[in-house]
Amino acid sequence: MGGRAGVFRSGIPRNLRASAVGGAELFGDAHFTIPELPTGEVLTLHLRSTWGLGHYIGLTGIEVLDNHGELVVLDDVARQLVANPSSVNVLPQFQSMHDPRTVAKLVDGVNRTTDDLHMWLAPFTPGAEHTVTMRFNRKTTVSCIRLWNYNKSRIHSSRGAKYVDITLDGRPIFKGEIQQVCRPLCFFQRPQRRALRVC
């Protein structure tokens, strides 16, 4: 990974591919640079595609670390963490079941797991908007974001998010592909240089 600001897979379609050279990423015609230690209050994940199973999209966990390396904890998860669609419970066949795979599971702290009772799952429609929004307790400087992808089983890991854009207070801080299964995407502060990096 060396001195790169981000590391991305090479199999991304041309209009989504990132070129990580000197910290600058190129997405289609728009020039994008991963910012150094961004500060804000509202973090939004825009989930653009899955790893294959096209009817559902899911994640196992989200961990955000501040500039002191401390885990950001939400005071009121029900109010500060929302998803659109909220979960599979919006589907008629799940409404009477009260499926437990809700967005609150993304911050329950259980990330290295194949137990889908600790995961979020929602219907996926290609081309539609799929978001997870976290409102911090206060303005926060972000040094690391770990996204744990959906990991119920080898087959069901195809429900995991693939292409993701992340914004902080509406400003882009990441655009690219996250790995399939339960390996985190992490931005962090390097000792030599204050920068966000994807690992």
N, C-alpha and C positions, 0 to 999 in steps of 0.2 A: 504494500500500500504506500510505502515511502512517504513523500511529501505531498501526495494528492489530497485535495479537499474532499473527494468522494470517489468511491469505487462502485462501478455499475457493471452489470452483465452486458455482453456485446450483442445478445440476440434481441435487443429492444427494437421495435419498428423505428425507421428513420425519423419520423416526426416526434418520437418520444425519447430518442437516444440521447444520452448525456456524454459529453466529451470532457473528461476531468483533466484539464491542463492548467496549471498555475491557479487552481481554485475556481476557475470559471467553467460553467456548464452551458452547453448550447442545446436548446430544445426547439427543434424546428427553426423558425426565424427569430425567436426571442432569445436574447442573451440573459443568462441567469447565473448569479454567483451565490453560492451557499454563504450566508452571512456569518460573521464571527460573533458568537455569544449573543444571539438576539434577545431582546427584552419585550415582554408583552403580557397580556392577561388572558386572551382567548386563543387557544390552540385548536386548529381544525384539520382533521385528516380527510382528504378527498380521495375516496377509494375508487379508482377508475376501472379496474378489471380484477379477475380472479385467475387462479392457476389452472382452471379447466372446467370444473363443475359449475355451469353457468347459471343455475337457479338460486344459489345461495352464496353469501359472502360472510366471512367471519374473521375474528381475531381472538387470541388467547389473552393478551395483556398489553397494557401501556404503562411504561414507567418513565417519568420525567424527573431529571435531576437539575437542581438549580446551580448557580455559579460556585456554591460551596460544596458541591457533590452530594447534597442532601436530597432525599426523595421528596418530591412535591406531593403533599397529602391534601386532599380536598375536605373541607369542613362539612359539606352537605352533598354527597355523591348524587342523590336523586335530583338535585337542582343544578349541579355544576357539570354533570356529564350526561350528554344527550346524543342520540344517534338518529339518523334519518336514512332509511326506515329504522324504527326503534328496535325491532327484533322480529323473529318469525311469528310472534304473537299477533302481528297485524294481518296475517293470513287466516282466512276463515277456518281452515282445518286445524289450526293451532289454538284458536281463541278459547275454546272450552278446556284445553289441556293446561293452560298457563305454563308454557314452556319456560324452564329456568335459564335459558341461554340469553340473558338480558345484558344490556350495556354496562350495568354495574359490575359485572364479573370481570371487566377489563382492568379494574383497580382493586381486586380482592387479594392481590399478592401471590396468587397461585399461578405461576407462569410455566414452569417446567413440568408439564402434565399432558396426559392424553385423555383426561377426564373432562368431557364436554360440559359438565355441570359448572366448570370454571371458565367457560368461554362465552363469547357473544356470537350470535348467528342471526342474519337478517336475509330477507329475499333480495336477490340481485337481478336487475333488469339492465342489459347492456345499453349504454347511452344515457341512462337516468343518473340522477345525483344520489350518491351514497356517502354520507359523512358521519364522522364522530367528532363531537365538539366538547372540549374540556375548558371550563372557565376557572382559572386559578383564583385563590383567595385574594391575591393582590398582584400587582405587576411583578413579574418574575424574570430574571435572566436565566436562560436555558443553556445548560452546558451539554446535556445528554438526553436523547429520547430513545428508549428501547421499545421497539414494536415486536411483540411475540405473535407470530402468525398462527392461524387456526391449525390445530394439531391433533384432532381426535384419533385419526388413524392414517395409514399411508394413503389410502384411497380418498378419505375425506379431507386430507390436507390440500386437495385441489380446490376446496372452498376458500382457502386463504387468499388474502389480498395480494395482488401482484404489482400493478402500477399505482403509485400513491403520490399525491401532492400534499405537502403540509404547509399551512400558513399560520402565522402568529400575528394576531390583530390585523388580518387581511393581507399581510405581506408574506410572499413565498419564502420559505426557509429550506425546503427540500422538494425535489421532483425526481422520481426515478422508480426503480424496481426494488422490491424487498424480497428476501429469500423465502422460498417455500419452507414450510414446517417451522419448528420452534427454535429458531436461531435469531437473536435480536439484531435490529438495525440500531446503530448507536452513533450519535454525534457526541464528540467529547472535546475537552480542552487539552491540547497537547502541552507538555511542559515547556517546549521550546517556543511555541507560537500559539497565540490564542486563536483557535479556529474550530469550526464545526467540521466533523469528518464522519463519513459513513464507513462502518466496519462490519 
